Amino acid sequence: MKLHYHPLSSYSRKTAIGIALRGDPVELVVLNPFAGGLKSPEFLEVSPFGKMPVLTGPHEGAIVESTSILEYLEERGPRKLIPIGHERRARHFDRLGDLYLLGPIGNFFWNKSVEIRETTEKTMARAWAVFERELSDGRDFICGADITLADLSAAVAAHYADTEGVAVPPSIAAYRARLEAHPVFAASRDAAMPFVESTRPMRGG
Ligand SMILES: N[C@@H](CCC(=O)N[C@@H](CS)C(=O)NCC(=O)O)C(=O)O
């Protein structure tokens, strides 16, 4: 199987982190999103909305959507990111992370308008409050002692909030530090950083 992705793309990072944590034999193939490649007829054949990441392999057709890719891999076993007994919580926080953290910070990453900054800060603050409540009993990660699907989008969003100067509550900064103590998260962060810097001039600093 191959994951077509880019080290800067937040949903790609979430998926690649999940695959690495699962230990699936998936080859990472780097796409070039800057040359219009995501909207080429060939790419639209596999990813109808022209978005990454995409999983290709022996299954029927390509699989798009970060969560669907990870759910597909979980169905093939072993169960690691959506542990038995934590299914609802893992899926819920993944959804919150995608919609109210990665989405907003992704917009702000590319558009530094005052309006987008305000919306991003407001939405992320509300989402972080929900994460904080869940972590308030002293657990390390959203589903307890183990990292699950629930933590992946949040980890990437907290990193990009930091690179883009969007405030993160101290308890969430500590949560991020616990996640980035894991080598898979640290490697994802480090692989993204050269692209964070090299794209700064084109996205308004
Ligand atoms: N809901 C999708 C979002 C994927 C997404 O928005 N990917 C971005 C990169 S982080 C992308 O491909 N953007 C290109 C575009 O929208 O033209 C998922 O979870 O995979």
The ligand as a MOL file (V3000), in Angstrom:
LIG
                    3D

  0  0  0     0  0            999 V3000
M  V30 BEGIN CTAB
M  V30 COUNTS 20 19 0 0 0
M  V30 BEGIN ATOM
M  V30 1 N -11.1670 15.9770 5.2190 0
M  V30 2 C -9.9600 15.7010 4.4970 0
M  V30 3 C -9.1740 17.0030 4.3560 0
M  V30 4 C -7.9770 16.8530 3.4210 0
M  V30 5 C -7.3830 18.1990 3.0790 0
M  V30 6 O -8.0300 19.2700 3.1710 0
M  V30 7 N -6.1330 18.1510 2.6490 0
M  V30 8 C -5.4740 19.3810 2.2390 0
M  V30 9 C -3.9960 19.3560 2.6770 0
M  V30 10 S -3.8410 19.3940 4.4360 0
M  V30 11 C -5.4760 19.4690 0.7240 0
M  V30 12 O -5.2480 18.4830 0.0570 0
M  V30 13 N -5.7250 20.6650 0.2120 0
M  V30 14 C -5.6510 20.9060 -1.2000 0
M  V30 15 C -6.8500 21.6140 -1.7000 0
M  V30 16 O -7.8510 21.7310 -0.9810 0
M  V30 17 O -6.7690 22.0760 -2.8370 0
M  V30 18 C -9.1530 14.6270 5.2250 0
M  V30 19 O -9.3910 14.3900 6.4150 0
M  V30 20 O -8.3140 13.9710 4.5800 0
M  V30 END ATOM
M  V30 BEGIN BOND
M  V30 1 1 1 2
M  V30 2 1 2 3
M  V30 3 1 2 18
M  V30 4 1 3 4
M  V30 5 1 4 5
M  V30 6 2 5 6
M  V30 7 1 5 7
M  V30 8 1 7 8
M  V30 9 1 8 9
M  V30 10 1 8 11
M  V30 11 1 9 10
M  V30 12 2 11 12
M  V30 13 1 11 13
M  V30 14 1 13 14
M  V30 15 1 14 15
M  V30 16 2 15 16
M  V30 17 1 15 17
M  V30 18 2 18 19
M  V30 19 1 18 20
M  V30 END BOND
M  V30 END CTAB
M  END
